[in-house]
């Protein structure tokens, strides 16, 4: 039977039923999708874990039109129809579609999308069918038989666990993993007549914590207008508290008159008693019932707070509190502390208490339905409240990837990605960025940040290159100041990804179609220690609270299974006292079955596992492994003690909820000013022929290029969503807006199609579109490091007619091609939300001071290329960066600052005085007698190395002037790069000596 005949018979049946039954009792089917056009309906898209797993979608026209899907899915893949507007499906009984199968016996899941702000942030409810027939068949499932998807929920999805049907955003078909085939689909409908829907009850809070001898006011609300008087019965149920001695039982009725508005609240009181005993928390469930009502998905509970126990005494040392608490915990409570679930995976919020979860997280883009600072605080506080109903009331520790500001939150301050911060060469500014980020993260109730990434990226083809501060471990170590900025402001930092994730060999990844991310480090132990371990040594010295291993492998061993590097090196040799948290579902990549994955990772030294979805399976597996003796109880106790130590140190037991007074600071002008400064200092001036930059504010400026007026592109990945996206995705200033704020006359033409005549200068803003992780790997689905054809054409057109500057907005160096016709080039990186920071040095409001944190290759065939390579011939060397302020004025400021220091610093200042003698300088501020100046700088550098004060800013000035001389000479770029490495390593005299050699 063809789908079209099915539809015809359904229509006849509907016509007969309409004639035989009252119209009020029947609803005509609503066709959601019928595939009758020659092209795919708008909103129908395919998806998969990689290109090969993404099915091919076409319209089949052999008989009547239907959607044809040809698939070969490795991990996950399918297709969705996202509706342009929400539809009301409340009049209908169920969801139906026709499918032409092959009798493969495979189970195929499908889901419908409920509520939220759109298809990408709706709550997913699923059902399934088995392909048992070769031919067409009709699938019909009542809405009452759909269940909330337990393994994944998108960011921003509602978390009430109720299929409400008022606003439905479409559906998805998930094709079976590890399989291939062809399926046809047609006539997607909602059908039948909805049964009477009861009024759903909610309580004003799921948990009501109360002290002994206190009282809780329990509020009950209705979800819809009752057609008649509605009576709700309430009673206190049977929990761990004892009626009569711990509390006074409560029972009665609440009446909602007919016509009461939805959301109307009635309250009753539960009163607790007291005794002199120290006790754990005790629960009093609230039971609601009534005719024509549906009770809340999770029963509300009144909790008498734990009290009088040593671990609750904030005056005791943390070590004593931890020991007391661990001694009171059951095996289930301990395993729960080691479990971290994704917020969207909770089958219901009460699972936090049921499974005694120790942690939740938001993955990239996993946001509350109201993605605002207040929405985040409300969400996290709601989860934290659930933890208060547990026996020991151990608070959750909530984590989020705030990797360049609180980047999941709309309206937050977004800093440049780490690649840009590395270009600033300013550890103090990076610490300030960490401090600012911590204030915004903490304001939303979150005490834990999965940052910073201390990877040393050694290959620009890596899709995570922008998460690295530099290719140079010395510079990355310098930038570990961000750990201090975060943790001194109440947010736990995470040093990641331990270790060598930036050093994997190209082509070694086995994850989907990634080419380098999650690959294999094949270098020797000396390289591992000197290059990749060094920044983690610095982070541990700074007291970093958590460390996250890498997805990647060292040799044949996955890092999540590497006991020698995690326990032997990190915990024992380096003395790391915090806890180790796994990466996203990363233990699943360890060879073996799931029980083996759990056993191996915990025995290797992992303390908490980011499950993130199958938290019940992880708890069962770890419990069984401990019970069988394959994971020692001592290993469990050590992990739990490490986790609890950080929770106590953060003050979570005393203050588990958000401090709402700081919410106005999220995205504030003061915070954005810090991000603007960081963006300005990150700008690296690569070329400046004829001194074109800075531009005159009075100039008539022609602006072109794909990234001039695209906020999402300049923010990059890990912004609002995991992969990021183009467009106005949050609040901020585009580069074009920044230019308009500086220049009197601006013409904007993204494709450079507007007339060029009459302009003084062109600014072409080119570069990459957002990506994250392996999705940015070069070679994945044809991704390259080349400029797009449109950007290349814009550069050629504008720079062929005008003096021009090209701004490169990217997460890594790109292939720039022939620059002979371009007067000035700036590496703008991914500058964040404050595009005015790009325009500030462009127009001379501040000078260009940034320096390359990565070697800029000539051609992609040179990759990987890094400072210190035996063969080193880049387009621009590591550390390169022209300046638009005079060297002599910088030296004067450094001399004056050093003159106020200790005796050695004052001697260094005297040496700078020799360099500053007027006969050594030309009228334009350039060096005339480089020999005398470089000799004096060498003396000053040698003295500064002996100074007891932290003079990194002055160190940088001394070496940078020597670098100016070397860059002007244009010789020995390898020595210039090595000099910058020596500066970051603290070897100032050696840096100046190398630059002196580079000028000979």
N, C-alpha and C positions, 0 to 999 in steps of 0.2 A: 504493500500500500504506500503510495507516495505521500509526502508531507502535505501536498496541496489537497489531496482527497481527504486526508485526516481533518484538515481545516474545514473542508466543505461539509463533512458529516457532523463535525462539531457545531457548525452553524445551523444545520437542520435540527439537530437535537436541541439547540438553544431556542430555536423558533418554536418547536413543539412545547418545550417547558414553559416558554413565555405565555403561550396560549392556555395552558392547563393550570398555571399557578399564578397567584397574585404577583404583580410586578414588583412589589416591595420586597418579596422574598427571593428574588433572583438578580444576579449581577452578570451582565455580558462580559465575556472574557476580554481582557485588555491586552492587545498585542504590543509587546515591548519591542521586539525586533522580528522582521519577516524576511530580510535579505532579498527584497524584490528588485532592487536597483542593480545596475551593472557593476557598481563599485561598492567597496566596503562602506557600511553606514558610518557616519561620523561617530567617533568615540570607540569604535571597535579596534582594538590593538592586540598584538601578540607580545609575549614577554618570555624570558628564560634566563637561566643563570649564565649563559654565554650565547654567542651567535648561533652555534649549532643547535642549541636546545630551544631556540625561539622558533615556534612553528611558522610555517608559511600559510598565509591566509589568502584565499581567492574565492570568488563567487563561482560556484559550479552551475552550469547552464544546460547540462545534458537533458534533463527532464524539466523540472521547474527549478527555480533558483534556490540555492541553499549555500551555506558557508562551508567551504572545504578546508580542513586543517590537515596538513602533512607535517608530521613531527618525528623528531629523534631526540628525546629528552635524556640528558645525562643525570642531572640533579633535580631541576625543577623547570617547568615551562607550561604555558597555557595561553589563554586569551581572555580578554575582558570586553564588556560593553559598558563604558562609563557614560551615563546620561548627562545631558547638558544642564538639566534641572531636576531637582528631586521630585519623585512621583509619590502620590498617596496610594498605598496598596491596602489600606485598612478595610475597604469593602469586600476584599477577596479572601478566599480560603487557602489558596496555595499557589505554587510556582510550577510551571510546566514548560517542556520543550520537546521537540522531535530530534532524534539522533539516528543516523545510519551507522551501525557498528559492523564489526567483522567477526564477532563471536570469539574474541581473543581471550575472554575470561578475566580481563584486567579490570581493576576497580578504579573508577574515575570520580573524583570529587568535584563538586561545584558549590558555589557560595553566592549569597545575596548580600547587598551592601546597605546597611541600615544607619541612618542618621549621620551626625557629624557635619562638617562644613562643606563636604564634597566627596566625590568618589575616592579620592586618595586619603581621606581621613574618616572613613565610615567604619562602623563595627561589622565584622564579618561573621555570618552564620552559615554553616555548611551542611550539606547532605551528600549522598553519593549514589551511584548505580554501578552495576557490574555489566560489562559488555558481553552478554551471553548470546546475542543473536546477530546473525549476518543479514542485515537488512534494517529497514526503518522500524522504529518503535517509539512509543510515546512515554515520556517520563513525567509523572505527576507526584509532587510532594507537598503535603499540607505544611503551612507555615509553622504549625504547632510541632512538627517533627524535625524542624531545623534545630541544630545545636550551635552554640557559640564556638567559633574556631579556637582551639586551645593552644595551637602551636605558633600562631602569629596573629598579631593585630597591628594595623598601620598606625603611624604617629598621628595624634590628634583624634583617634577614634574614641567614641563614648566607652565608658567602662561599666555601665550599669548592668550588662549581661542580659538585657531585655530586648527582644525583637519587637520594636515598636511600630514599624510599618508606616508611620506618618510621612517620613521623608526617606524614600529609597533611591539609591544612586546607581543601580544597575546590578550586574552579576559578573561572575568569572567562572571559567571552566579550567580546572587544573588537570593536565594530562599526566598519565602515569610515568614515574621516573624510571630510568633504566630501560626504556622501551621506545619503539618506533611504530608508526602506522599511519592510517588515514581515517578520519572521521568526518561525517557531514552533519550539519546542524541546521535546524529551521524552526520557525513558528515558536519563538520564545514568548510565553504569555503568563499572565496571572489569571487565575480562574476561580470559579465557584463563588459561593456567598459566605461571607465571614460569619462564624457563630457569634452569639452575643459576647461582648468583651467585658469582663468584670473591671471594676475600678481598682487600679493598682495603688497599694499603700506604700508609703516611704516614711522613714523617720528623719528627723532633722539632723541626726548624726547616727553613724553606725555603732559608735562606742561612746559611752558616757563615763569617763573616769571620775571617781569621787573619793574623797578621803573618808576615813572612818568618822562616824558621827556627822556625816554630811548628807546631802540630798541631791538627786539628779532630776532635772526637769526634762521628761521625755516628750518630744513633740511628734505627732503623727499627722502626715499630710496625705491628701488625695490627689491622684493624677488626672482626674477628669471630673466633669460636672455630673453629680448623681441625678438621675431622673426622678427619684423619690428619696425620702428621708433614708439616710444610710447610717446604720448602727455598727460600730466597730467595738469588738470586745478586746480588752487588754488584760494581761495578767503577767506576773513574774513567774518564770519557769524554773526548772531544776538545773542549777549550775554547780560550781564548786563552793559558792558561799552557802551558808546554812541559814535557812529561813528561821526567823525567831531570834537567833543569837547574833547573826551577822547583819540582818536587815529585817525590816517589817514587810511582809508580803503585801503586794498591791494587786487589786483586781477591780474591774469596773467596765463601764461603757463610755464611748465617745460618740456623740451624735452630730452628723453633718447633714443639715437640712437640705431638702431638694433644691437644686439650683446653686449650691455653694460653688464658688469659683474653683477651678483647678489650682492646687497649691494651698488651699485652706488648711490651717494647722489647728489641732486641738492638743492639749497637753495633760499629762498626769505626772505625779511625783513618786519617786522611789526613795525611801529614807533608810540610811545605813546606821548600824550601831557600832560600838567600840569595845575593845578589851585591851588589856595591857601587854598582850603577846606580840612579838615581832612575827610578821607573816608575809608570805608571798601574796600576789594579787589573787583575788577571788571574783568569780563571775556570777552575774544574775541575768539570765536571758530574759528578753521581753517577747511575749507571745501575743500576736495580733491575729484576729479572725473575724469573720462576719459573712453574712449572705451577700453574694454579689461583689465580693472583693478578692483581690489577690494579695497575699502577704508579701512583704519585701523579699527580694531575692536572697538577701542575707539577713538573718535575724539580728536585730539590735541587741546590745548587751550593756548592762551597767557593770562597771568594774570597780571593785574596792581596791585602791592602789596598794601595792606592796609597801611595807614600811618596817623600820627598825632593824633592817638587816645590814651587816657591815659593808657590803658592796654598794649600798645606797648612800653611804656617808662620804660626801665630797671632801671632807677634811682628812680622810685617810690617803696614804700614798697609793698611786695607781696600781703598783705591783700587788699590794695587799688586797685591793678591791678585786683585781682580776683573779687572784688565787681563791678568794672567798666565793666568787660567782662561779668559776669553773667547777669548784667542789660541790656546788648545789645542782649542777646541770645534769639532765638525763642524756642518754645517748642520742635521742631524737633532737633535743635542743642543741646539742653540739653539732650534729650534722646539718641542722637547719642554718646555723651561723655560717657554715662553709658554703652555702648555696646562694647564688645570685640569679634572680630571674628578671627577664625583660618585663617591664610594666604591662605591655600590651599582651603578654602571654598569660596573664592571670585569668583562669577560668572564672573566678569571682574574687573580689577583693578580700573576702574572708579567708582565702587560701593563705594569706600572710600569717594569720594566726594558726590555721589548721596545720600547716606544714612548718611553722616556726621559722620562717625565712629570715635570714640575717641581713639580706641586702636586695635592693631592686636597682635597676638602671633604666635609663632612656638611651636606646641606640640612636644612631644618627637619624634625625627627623621624627623620633618618637616623642610626640608632644601632646599636651592636653588639648581637648577640643577647643578651648579658648587659649590660643597661643599668645598669651600676654604674661608679663611678670607676675601679676596677681593669679592668673590661671595656673601658672607653674606652682606658686606657693600653695594654692588651694589643693592642687593634686598631690603634691608631696606630703603636705600635712595630713591629707586624708589617708594616705598609705601609712604614715607614721602613727596615726591614731589606731589603726588596726593592730599594730605591734603592741599597743598598750593593753590589749585584752589578753596577752599571754601571761603565763604564770609568773615569769621573772621580769616581765616588762623591759626586755632588752630592746633598745631602739634600733630601727633600721639604719643602715648607712646607705644613702642614695647616691648613685654615681652618674656622671654625665660627661660626654666628650666636649668639654669647653676648651677647644684646642687653639682658638684665636679670638678670645672673648667668649661670652656665653652664647655661642653661635647657633644653638637650636631655638633661641627665644627671639621672636619678632620684636624689634625695637631695642634690643640690647646693643651695646657698643661692640663693634667687630674690629679687631686689630689686624694688621698685616699677618699673613701666615709666617711661620718660623723662618722661611727662606728670606723674607724681607727683614725680619728682626735681626737675623744674622748679618745682613748687610749694614745695619746701623752701627755695628761694632761698639755698642753701648750697653754693657751689662747692667748699669744702673737703670737705664730706661726699660730694659727687659724685665728687671725686677718690678719696676713700677707698673708695667703692663700686667704682670702676674698679680700684683696687689689690686689693681683695678678690676681685673677679671674675677678675683676672689670675692670682692665686695658685691658684684652683681650676682655671682653664683650663690653666695651665702644668703643674699636677700630673698632668693626664691626658695629657701629652705633646703638647699643642697649642700652637703658638707664634703663632697668628694669629687675631684676632677681627674679624669683619665688623661692627664697631661702633666709634664711636657713630653714630647717625643724627643729623646736624646740620641736618635739614630744618627749615624754618620753616613750620609748618602754618597756613594761612590760611583753612581751611574745615573746620568740624567734621564735614561730611558725608564726609570722606575716611576710608577704612578704615585708614589708617596714622597717624591723628592722635595716637594714644598713643605712637608712636615719636618724637614731637617733644617737645622740652623746652618749647616755647612758640610762640605766634604772634608774639612779639617777637624780632627778630634780636639785639637787645642781650642779652637773657636767654639765648638759645641760645648766643651767643658766650661768655658767662660760664661756662656749663656745659661748655665744651670742656675744662675741667680733667680730665674723664674720660680724655682722650687721654693726659695725663701719668700718671694713675693706672695705666692699662694698660701703657704702654710703659716706664715706670720699673721695672716688675716683670716684664719679659721677654716681653711679649706685644705683637705688632704690632697697632696700631689701624688702623681703616678709617673715614675720614670719608665718609659717604654721606648722601643720594644726590645727587651733583653733577649739576646744580644746578637748583633751583626745583621739585623734585618735590612740595613742599608748596604750590605756587602754581598748580597746574593748574586750568583752568576746568571747572566742573561740566558734565557732559554731553559733554566732549571726548574721553573715552577710547574707543578702538576695540578694546579687549581684551575679548573675550567680552561679558558683561553688566555689566562694571565701568562706573561712571558718572563717576568722577573719577581713580582711581588709573591710572597709566600714561597720563595725558592730556596736554594741551597747555598750556604757559604762554603766555598771550597778552598779558602786560603789556609795558611798555616797558623799555628798557635801564636806565634810572635805577632802576626798581623791582627789576629783576634784581640789580643791583649792591648797592643799599642794603639790600634785605631778604634776598635768598636767597644772595648770594655772601659776605656779611659773616662768617658763622660759619666758612666754609672758610678765609678769610684768617687767622682766629685759629688754626685747626687747623694750618695750614701753619707759622705762627710757632712753634707748639709741637712741630714736627718730626714730624707724623703720617707714618707710613710708607707707607700706601696710601690711595688715594681710589677710590671706586666711583661711576661715573656712574649716572644715573637711567634707568629705563625710559621716562620721559616725554620730551616734545619741547619745544624752545624755538622757538616759531614753527613753521615747516615742517620743521625738522631734528630728527631723533632725537638725543638727547644722546650716544648711543654713536657717532654719526657726526659730532659737532660739533667739527671740528678747531680752530676759532677759540677755543672756550671751553676745550677740553681742553689743546691744545698752546699756543695763543697766550696764554690768560689763566692757566690753572693752572700750567703748567710754565714758561713764559717770564716772564710778568709777575709772578706770585706767587712764582716760584722754587721750586716743589715739586720735591723731590729724590727722592721715593719712586717707587713704580710704581702705575699705574692698572690696576685689575682690573675686568673687566666684571661686570654683574649676571647672574643666572641665565638662560642661553640668550638673553640680551637682544640680541645682534647679529643674531639671526634676524628681529627686527622691523624692521631697516633695509630699506628698499625695494630690490628687486633679487634676483638669485639668490644662492646661498650663497657662491660665489667672490667676488661683489661685496660681500657682507656682511663677509667676512673682510678683504678688501683695504681697504674703506672704514674699518672700525673700527681696524685697525692703523695706517693712515695718519693717522687722526684723532688718534692718540696713545695708544691702549690698548696696554698692555704684556703683559697676561696675560688670556686669555679663559676665563671660566667656561662651559665648553662646554654643559652638564655631562655629557651622555651620549655624543654622537657624537664622541669624542675622535679616533678614527682618521680620520674625515672631515675634521675641522678640520686635523689635521696634514697630510693630503694636500693640502687646499686652500691652506693657507699656504705649504707647500713649493712648490707649483706657481706661486703668485703671485710668490714671490721669484725662482724660476727664470725666469719670464717678464719680470722687471724691473718689474712693476707695484707691488711693495713693495721699497723700497731695502734693500740689505744694511745700510746705516748705521742705518736705522730698527730693524731686527732687533737689531743689536748694542747700540743704545741701550736697547731694552727689556730685553734679557738682562742688561746691566750693572746696570740699576736693580733687577731682581729679585735678582741675586746679591749686590748691596750689602746688601740687607736680610737675606739669609740669613747673610752673614758677620757683620753687626752683631748678629744674634740669637745668634750662637755656635753655629749648627746644625752647622757642619762639625766642631766639637770635641765637641758634646754633642747628637747628633740624637735621643736617646731620652728617655723620660719620667724625671723624678726621682721615683722611687717613694716617697721619704721624705716627700713632701708630701701623699700621698694621704689620710692621716687628717684633713687640714685641710678637705677638701671637705665642705661642710655642717656644719662644726664649730660648737660653741656660740659661739665668739668671732666667727665670720663671721656667724652668724645674729643676733648682737647688733647688728652694724652694720646689717643689713637691717631689724631691728626699729626702730632709731633712725630710719632713712630713712623707714620707713612712718609712724612717729609724726609726723615733721616734715613729711610730705607732706599731712597732713590739713588741709583748709581749712574753717574754721567759717564758713558762709555766713549763718546766721541763729541767734540765741540769745535769743529773747524771754523776758523774765523771768529771765534768767541761769540757765536750766535746766541748762546745762552749766558745769562738769563735774558728773556724777552722783555721788551719795553711794554708796560701796561697800555701805552697809547697806540701800540701796533694794531693793525687790522688783521685779525687772526682767522685763518680758515682751518676748521677742525673736521677731520674725516677718520674713518676706520671703525671696525666692528665693536671696539671696546671703549669708545669715547663716552657713550651715553648708556651704558648697560651696567647697572649696579651689581646684578648677579654675577656677571663675568668678572668684575674686579674683586668680588668677594671670594670666588673660587669654590671648591668643594668644601664639605663639612660646614655648610651654611644653610640653616633652616631645615634642609634635608641632607641626607648622607652624601649624595653626589653633588649637591648644589644645583642651581639652575639659572639660566639667564633671566633678566628682567627685574622689576622692582619688588623683590621678594621680601624686603624688610625696609627699615628706615635708614637713610643715609644720603650721601652726596656723591653723585657721579663725577667722573673726571671732567666732563663737559661743564657741569654746574660749577665746579671749582675754577675752571678757566674763565667762565662768564663772570665770576666774582672778582677776577683780577684784571681782565681786559675790557677796554671800553667798547670794542667792536669785534663781534664774533659771528662768523657764519658757520653753520654746522651742516654737513652733508655726509652721511655715513659712508655712502659708496663713492663719494667724490664726484658726483654727477653735476652738482651745482657749478655755475661759472666760477673760474678761479681769478679772473681779472679783477684788479683793484685791491688785492690783498697784499700785505707786507710779508707774511710768513705763514707757513702751513704747519699744523700739528696733526700727525697721523697716529692714532692710538690703535695698535694691533695686538694680536696675541691669541691666547687659548680660551676655550670655553670650559666650564667647570667639570671636574671629575674628581673621584676619590679612589684611593687604593689601586687594586689591579686594573680597574676600569681605565686608568690613565697610562697603563703600560704601553710603551711603544711596540708596535707589532700586533697589538690586540685589535682585531677587526680593522686593520689597516691604519691604525693611529700612527702618526709620524710627528717629528719635531719641526715640520715645515710650517710656514705661514700659510693661511688659506689663500686660495686664488683671489678671492675678493680683497683681502688685506694687501696682498702683493700688488694688485692692480691699483688700489688706492695710494699706496706708497709711490708707485711709478708715476701715476698721474699728477699727484700733488708735488712731489719732489722734482718732477721734470719741469715744473712751471714756476716754482717758488723756492726760496730758501726754506728749509723745512727741518723739523725735529720729529723723530719717530719714537714714540713711547711704547715699550713692549710690556704688555700686561700678561704675565705668565707665572707659572709655578716653578719654572726652571729655565735655563738657557735654551734658546730656539735657534734654528738655522736662519740666519738673516740674509744670506746671499750677498750680492754685490752692494756695498755701501758707498760706492764712489760718488753717487749722485745725492747722497744724504748728508746734510751738514752736521746734524747732531743726533745722537742716539742715547736714550735713557732706558735702563732696566727698571721698570716700575713694579715688578713682581706682582703680587696680589695684595693691593694696598689696604683692603678692608673697607669699612663703611664710610671713611672720611676721604673722599676724592679730592677735597681741597688740599690735603696734604701733598698730593701730586703736583698741584698747581703752585704751591707756595715757593718751592725752589725754581720752578719753571719760569716764574716772573721775578725772582730775586728777593722775595720776602725773607727767605732764609737761604743759606748757601747749600750747594750740593756737597755732601760729605760722605755719602755711602760708598762702600767698597764691596767688590764681588765676594760673596761667600762660596761661590762655585766657579771653577774654571769655565770660561765661555769658549766652547769648541769652534773650530773653523767649519768642519763638516761632521755630520753624524757618524761618518766612518771612523773618526778618531776615538769614539766612545768605547770603553770608559777612559776618561782623561782626568788626572788629578794632580795637585801640587806634589812635587817630589818625584814624579815619573821620570824615568831615564830619558825617554823621548817626549819632549814637552814643547809643542809649538802651537799654542792656542791662538784664537782670534784676540781674546783679552785674557790675561792671566788672572789666577786667583789673587784677590787683593786689589785688583785694578779699580780705579775710580778717580776721575778728574774732579777738581774742586773749583768752585767759583768764588772763593775768598782768598786773599793774598796770604802766601806762606809767612811773610814777615810779620803780619798782624797776629797770626796765630802764635808765632814764636814769642812775641811780646807778651801775650796773655799767659802763655805757659810759664815764661820767666817770672812774671809778677806773682803767679800762684805759687811756684816753687820757692820763691824768695821768702815766703811766710812759713815754710816748713822746717824740718829738722836740719842740722848742720850739713848733712849729705845732700839734702834737697837744695839747700842754699848754694852749695858748691855747684850743683847741676845748673842752677839758675845763672851762676856766674859764667859757666861755659856757654850757655845760650847767649849771654851778653856779648861774648866774642863773635858768635855767629851773626849777631844783629848789627854789627858795625856797618855803617852806611855804604862804605866802599865795596862791600860784598854784594850789593843789590843794584839792580837796574831801576830806572824810573818807573817802569810798569809793574814793579814788585817781583819780577823773576830774579833768580840767582845769577849774579855776574861771576863771582869767584867760587865755583862749586867746591874746589879743593878745601878752602879754608872753612866754608860752611859745614861741609860733611865731616871734617876733622873735629870741629867744635861739637857737632851733634853726636859724634861717637864718644867724646869725653863725657858729655851730659848723659848719654844713655848708659855708659858704664857706671856712672855715679848713681843713677836712678835705680839700677839693679841692686845696689847696696842699701837703698833707702828703706827705712822701717815702715814708711807710710804707704798706703795704697794709692798710687799715683797713676792709675791706668789711663786716665784722661790725658795727663801730661805726657805719659809714655807714648801714647798714640800720636800726639802732636809732634813730638820729637822725631819719631820714625816717619810720620806722614810727610813732613817737609823733605826728608831724605828721599821719600818715595816720589814726591813731586819732581825732584831733580832727575831721578831715574826714569820716570815716565816721560818727561820732556825729551830725554835723550833717545827714548824708544829702543834701547838695547837690552838684551839678556832678560827676556820676560820670565825665564825660569828662575833667575836669581831674585827678581822682584817678588815672585810668588813665594819662594822660600823665605824671603824676608818677612812677609806678612805672617807666615806660619810661625816663625821664630818670635815675632811680636806677641801673637796670641799665646805662645808658650811661656812668655815672660823673659825671653832672652833678647833684651833690647840692644845690647852692644853688637851681638851677632847679627841682628836685623839690620842695623846701620852699616855694618861691614859688608854685608851682602849687597845692599843698595849702592854702596860706594863702588864695589866691584862692577855692578851693573852699568855704571856710568862710564867705565873706562873703555 
